[in-house]
Amino acid sequence: MIDAATQSELLREVEQLPPPLQRKVVDFAHSLAQSRPRGTPGRELLEFAGILSPEEATAMSDAIEEDRGSSDPIIDQIREVRHRISAEFGHDPQRLVEHYMRLQEEKYADRLVRPGKPEDLRQDEKPAE
């Protein structure tokens, strides 16, 4: 939780900025929040120590390693590019969708199928009843 003094100081500083820089501050704060370590602290997992037999633990570890080694380099490259694009928009789903919508309009407008009235469909495209 943010303390009142820090909140007041931050608000004073941000209010002096033009809207595009205010957005950058929000994006930066979002990226800081995303970079925080996630997961369960080890001390909370201690109760599970020893549940698996050594054989089960080895089998599980081997399966994870086998799966890790079988990744598709093309898929990995696509995921990396998608992650970079997402990062450009602060991993904000709304901003990311807006970006893709603009891109679609700018580059692929001729390929878009616009919603219309049912009578706009050609005879051979009418849905079966």
PADREN-193244 format. One record per residue: residue in one letter; x, z, y negated of N, C-alpha, C in turn; residue number from 1. Coordinates in Angstrom, 3 decimals. Layout:
REM residues N
   type        n_X        n_Z        n_Y       ca_X       ca_Z       ca_Y        c_X        c_Z        c_Y   seq
      A          X          Z          Y          X          Z          Y          X          Z          Y   NUM
...
***
This chain:
REM residues 129
   type        n_X        n_Z        n_Y       ca_X       ca_Z       ca_Y        c_X        c_Z        c_Y   seq
      M      0.856      0.000      1.188      0.000      0.000      0.000      0.893      0.000     -1.240     1
      I      0.466     -0.681     -2.271      1.247     -0.783     -3.504      0.926      0.409     -4.413     2
      D      1.977      1.000     -5.001      1.723      2.126     -5.902      1.264      1.599     -7.263     3
      A      0.567      2.419     -8.010     -0.070      2.008     -9.269      0.939      1.495    -10.295     4
      A      2.098      2.127    -10.401      3.102      1.707    -11.389      3.632      0.318    -11.064     5
      T      3.929      0.064     -9.803      4.417     -1.252     -9.398      3.345     -2.299     -9.596     6
      Q      2.120     -1.972     -9.251      1.013     -2.911     -9.417      0.835     -3.282    -10.888     7
      S      0.881     -2.287    -11.791      0.740     -2.553    -13.222      1.880     -3.425    -13.739     8
      E      3.095     -3.109    -13.333      4.250     -3.888    -13.774      4.171     -5.328    -13.267     9
      L      3.819     -5.479    -12.026      3.708     -6.819    -11.439      2.619     -7.624    -12.142    10
      L      1.494     -7.011    -12.364      0.396     -7.691    -13.040      0.789     -8.094    -14.460    11
      R      1.469     -7.213    -15.188      1.926     -7.547    -16.551      2.833     -8.767    -16.538    12
      E      3.768     -8.787    -15.609      4.715     -9.899    -15.534      4.013    -11.199    -15.150    13
      V      3.155    -11.137    -14.153      2.486    -12.349    -13.667      1.531    -12.908    -14.712    14
      E      0.857    -12.048    -15.453     -0.081    -12.522    -16.480      0.605    -13.353    -17.555    15
      Q      1.902    -13.165    -17.750      2.638    -13.916    -18.770      3.030    -15.319    -18.300    16
      L      2.867    -15.588    -17.026      3.286    -16.871    -16.470      2.163    -17.899    -16.529    17
      P      2.523    -19.178    -16.626      1.492    -20.216    -16.531      0.952    -20.274    -15.094    18
      P     -0.250    -20.805    -14.906     -0.873    -20.816    -13.572      0.008    -21.380    -12.447    19
      P      0.754    -22.479    -12.652      1.573    -22.957    -11.529      2.628    -21.938    -11.083    20
      L      3.190    -21.198    -12.038      4.175    -20.182    -11.664      3.497    -18.959    -11.058    21
      Q      2.290    -18.661    -11.493      1.534    -17.577    -10.864      1.311    -17.905     -9.387    22
      R      0.995    -19.178     -9.110      0.793    -19.616     -7.727      2.075    -19.436     -6.924    23
      K      3.224    -19.737     -7.557      4.504    -19.569     -6.872      4.748    -18.099     -6.521    24
      V      4.357    -17.204     -7.413      4.511    -15.772     -7.149      3.662    -15.385     -5.935    25
      V      2.438    -15.874     -5.901      1.558    -15.578     -4.760      2.164    -16.146     -3.472    26
      D      2.649    -17.389     -3.538      3.261    -18.007     -2.354      4.480    -17.214     -1.898    27
      F      5.281    -16.765     -2.862      6.471    -15.993     -2.517      6.079    -14.674     -1.848    28
      A      5.093    -13.997     -2.423      4.632    -12.743     -1.834      4.103    -12.978     -0.421    29
      H      3.386    -14.092     -0.254      2.861    -14.436      1.072      4.006    -14.673      2.055    30
      S      5.034    -15.401      1.626      6.160    -15.671      2.526      6.902    -14.383      2.881    31
      L      6.999    -13.451      1.933      7.618    -12.164      2.240      6.809    -11.405      3.289    32
      A      5.497    -11.436      3.130      4.634    -10.738      4.089      4.746    -11.370      5.469    33
      Q      4.874    -12.694      5.521      4.988    -13.395      6.801      6.326    -13.123      7.486    34
      S      7.364    -12.831      6.702      8.691    -12.667      7.282      8.924    -11.259      7.832    35
      R      7.989    -10.367      7.586      8.138     -9.003      8.117      8.086     -9.034      9.630    36
      P      8.882     -8.192     10.274      8.856     -8.166     11.738      7.464     -7.795     12.236    37
      R      7.057     -8.469     13.293      5.750     -8.189     13.876      5.947     -7.713     15.294    38
      G      4.909     -7.200     15.849      4.985     -6.766     17.230      4.793     -5.271     17.333    39
      T      5.036     -4.786     18.510      4.854     -3.373     18.802      6.212     -2.689     18.848    40
      P      6.367     -1.592     18.109      7.639     -0.868     18.173      7.937     -0.418     19.604    41
      G      9.204     -0.453     19.963      9.623     -0.091     21.312      9.148      1.268     21.761    42
      R      9.128      2.252     20.835      8.729      3.603     21.236      7.285      3.631     21.748    43
      E      6.456      2.677     21.287      5.072      2.625     21.758      4.964      1.952     23.123    44
      L      6.030      1.271     23.546      6.015      0.584     24.831      6.649      1.406     25.952    45
      L      7.226      2.548     25.589      7.923      3.368     26.590      7.017      3.791     27.742    46
      E      5.745      3.956     27.490      4.840      4.383     28.558      4.756      3.350     29.683    47
      F      5.147      2.097     29.398      5.091      1.049     30.410      6.405      0.906     31.177    48
      A      7.412      1.669     30.802      8.716      1.581     31.475      8.552      1.905     32.953    49
      G      9.134      1.059     33.807      9.120      1.297     35.239      7.875      0.829     35.956    50
      I      6.913      0.217     35.259      5.691     -0.254     35.916      6.010     -1.378     36.900    51
      L      6.908     -2.281     36.495      7.272     -3.395     37.369      8.429     -2.984     38.266    52
      S      8.371     -3.474     39.485      9.520     -3.259     40.374     10.648     -4.172     39.893    53
      P     11.884     -3.889     40.280     12.983     -4.775     39.879     12.738     -6.223     40.300    54
      E     12.145     -6.441     41.481     11.857     -7.797     41.943     10.827     -8.480     41.051    55
      E      9.772     -7.733     40.694      8.735     -8.298     39.823      9.299     -8.623     38.445    56
      A     10.127     -7.735     37.926     10.732     -7.964     36.618     11.632     -9.193     36.649    57
      T     12.400     -9.354     37.718     13.278    -10.517     37.861     12.450    -11.799     37.966    58
      A     11.398    -11.768     38.760     10.537    -12.946     38.912      9.909    -13.329     37.576    59
      M      9.454    -12.340     36.814      8.849    -12.612     35.516      9.882    -13.189     34.553    60
      S     11.047    -12.588     34.520     12.120    -13.060     33.646     12.529    -14.488     34.003    61
      D     12.631    -14.779     35.313     12.989    -16.130     35.760     11.925    -17.142     35.344    62
      A     10.656    -16.768     35.473      9.566    -17.677     35.097      9.602    -17.975     33.601    63
      I      9.887    -16.970     32.800      9.969    -17.171     31.343     11.123    -18.102     31.013    64
      E     12.270    -17.862     31.621     13.441    -18.711     31.372     13.194    -20.138     31.823    65
      E     12.549    -20.302     32.968     12.255    -21.642     33.484     11.332    -22.385     32.530    66
      D     10.307    -21.694     32.046      9.368    -22.316     31.109     10.062    -22.652     29.801    67
      R     10.916    -21.759     29.331     11.632    -21.969     28.075     12.519    -23.213     28.168    68
      G     13.136    -23.423     29.320     14.033    -24.554     29.488     13.315    -25.875     29.666    69
      S     12.003    -25.841     29.902     11.282    -27.078     30.174     10.531    -27.602     28.962    70
      S     10.900    -27.163     27.775     10.187    -27.640     26.596     10.496    -29.119     26.363    71
      D      9.555    -29.791     25.781      9.681    -31.215     25.490     10.320    -31.377     24.122    72
      P     11.457    -32.070     24.011     12.144    -32.194     22.720     11.284    -32.884     21.664    73
      I     10.444    -33.825     22.070      9.573    -34.514     21.106      8.539    -33.535     20.557    74
      I      7.950    -32.749     21.449      6.967    -31.745     21.015      7.644    -30.722     20.113    75
      D      8.845    -30.299     20.468      9.583    -29.348     19.628      9.823    -29.929     18.242    76
      Q     10.168    -31.201     18.172     10.417    -31.849     16.877      9.133    -31.925     16.056    77
      I      8.024    -32.258     16.699      6.734    -32.317     15.999      6.364    -30.935     15.464    78
      R      6.563    -29.920     16.285      6.238    -28.549     15.851      7.106    -28.129     14.671    79
      E      8.379    -28.521     14.695      9.287    -28.180     13.604      8.839    -28.843     12.295    80
      V      8.463    -30.106     12.363      8.003    -30.811     11.160      6.703    -30.194     10.657    81
      R      5.779    -29.905     11.559      4.508    -29.295     11.154      4.735    -27.922     10.524    82
      H      5.691    -27.182     11.069      6.005    -25.868     10.499      6.575    -26.018      9.085    83
      R      7.465    -26.987      8.891      8.029    -27.199      7.548      6.944    -27.586      6.553    84
      I      6.019    -28.462      6.963      4.919    -28.855      6.077      4.070    -27.636      5.755    85
      S      3.754    -26.842      6.756      2.962    -25.633      6.536      3.672    -24.687      5.567    86
      A      4.982    -24.552      5.716      5.759    -23.669      4.834      5.693    -24.137      3.386    87
      E      5.643    -25.458      3.171      5.538    -25.986      1.798      4.287    -25.470      1.102    88
      F      3.274    -25.122      1.874      2.016    -24.651      1.305      1.797    -23.168      1.599    89
      G      2.903    -22.468      1.792      2.844    -21.018      1.980      2.090    -20.604      3.228    90
      H      1.994    -21.486      4.218      1.256    -21.228      5.463     -0.190    -20.826      5.162    91
      D     -0.701    -21.352      4.048     -2.085    -21.073      3.645     -2.966    -22.177      4.228    92
      P     -3.850    -21.858      5.175     -4.659    -22.897      5.815     -5.481    -23.723      4.825    93
      Q     -6.045    -23.100      3.816     -6.860    -23.835      2.855     -6.013    -24.847      2.092    94
      R     -4.848    -24.422      1.615     -3.977    -25.339      0.879     -3.456    -26.455      1.790    95
      L     -3.199    -26.121      3.034     -2.709    -27.112      3.987     -3.782    -28.167      4.265    96
      V     -5.017    -27.733      4.480     -6.105    -28.689      4.709     -6.315    -29.554      3.469    97
      E     -6.255    -28.957      2.279     -6.389    -29.741      1.048     -5.296    -30.806      0.966    98
      H     -4.075    -30.441      1.351     -2.968    -31.401      1.359     -3.273    -32.563      2.302    99
      Y     -3.713    -32.249      3.514     -3.999    -33.299      4.480     -5.181    -34.164      4.036   100
      M     -6.155    -33.567      3.387     -7.293    -34.343      2.875     -6.823    -35.324      1.792   101
      R     -5.965    -34.845      0.870     -5.417    -35.738     -0.164     -4.599    -36.864      0.471   102
      L     -3.760    -36.505      1.411     -2.926    -37.486      2.093     -3.791    -38.536      2.793   103
      Q     -4.835    -38.085      3.419     -5.756    -38.991      4.101     -6.383    -39.968      3.117   104
      E     -6.818    -39.460      1.968     -7.424    -40.321      0.942     -6.414    -41.293      0.358   105
      E     -5.189    -40.825      0.114     -4.167    -41.661     -0.513     -3.645    -42.747      0.417   106
      K     -3.402    -42.405      1.663     -2.728    -43.333      2.564     -3.644    -44.048      3.551   107
      Y     -4.742    -43.411      3.912     -5.528    -43.941      5.012     -7.007    -44.110      4.676   108
      A     -7.334    -44.255      3.413     -8.736    -44.351      3.006     -9.443    -45.513      3.695   109
      D     -8.711    -46.603      3.952     -9.325    -47.766      4.587     -9.682    -47.517      6.052   110
      R     -9.180    -46.444      6.627     -9.450    -46.134      8.033    -10.525    -45.074      8.203   111
      L    -10.948    -44.463      7.110    -11.905    -43.366      7.199    -13.308    -43.885      7.478   112
      V    -14.027    -43.165      8.301    -15.424    -43.463      8.553    -16.220    -42.455      7.750   113
      R    -16.946    -42.938      6.781    -17.722    -42.067      5.898    -19.087    -41.784      6.507   114
      P    -19.563    -40.563      6.345    -20.909    -40.273      6.864    -21.943    -41.070      6.082   115
      G    -22.907    -41.571      6.772    -23.968    -42.341      6.122    -25.297    -42.027      6.767   116
      K    -26.282    -42.791      6.364    -27.610    -42.608      6.942    -27.664    -43.326      8.293   117
      P    -28.510    -42.857      9.217    -28.604    -43.506     10.530    -28.910    -45.003     10.427   118
      E    -29.703    -45.420      9.425    -30.033    -46.840      9.309    -28.833    -47.682      8.889   119
      D    -27.744    -47.010      8.432    -26.532    -47.733      8.068    -25.765    -48.219      9.290   120
      L    -26.068    -47.670     10.471    -25.365    -48.073     11.687    -25.827    -49.454     12.115   121
      R    -24.915    -50.234     12.649    -25.281    -51.526     13.196    -26.130    -51.281     14.431   122
      Q    -26.878    -52.265     14.840    -27.780    -52.119     15.996    -27.035    -51.655     17.233   123
      D    -25.844    -52.223     17.489    -25.115    -51.875     18.707    -24.432    -50.514     18.611   124
      E    -24.457    -49.867     17.453    -23.822    -48.549     17.286    -24.835    -47.422     17.258   125
      K    -26.151    -47.756     17.302    -27.162    -46.708     17.230    -27.071    -45.821     18.459   126
      P    -27.154    -44.487     18.233    -27.077    -43.569     19.354    -28.259    -43.759     20.315   127
      A    -28.017    -43.537     21.594    -29.079    -43.633     22.597    -30.042    -42.482     22.402   128
      E    -31.288    -42.756     22.649    -32.309    -41.702     22.493    -32.635    -41.062     23.794   129
***
